[in-house]
């Protein structure tokens, strides 16, 4: 947390793996990270509890991290790059 307080730039990368490599893909969001202190993220915690039953019984204590995306990058092995994302499919 100390690092993020001094350097709030962060990235979140999500990938899709498949044994069929033509289905590989990833998306990366780059932006500013904000630390949401315990007690301030009530709406986010409620959304987590609505989606995941385990959080109804035991909500995370916090703090929460909020990424405010400034840029989106993506890549797909085949097909097209999603609209609004800076990326491209691999050429065959």
Secondary structure, 3 states (H helix, E strand, C coil): CHHHHHCCEEEEEEEECCCCHHHCEEEEEEEEEEEECCCCCHHHHHHHHHHCHHHHHCCCCCCEEEEEEEEEEEEECCCCCCCCCEEEECCC
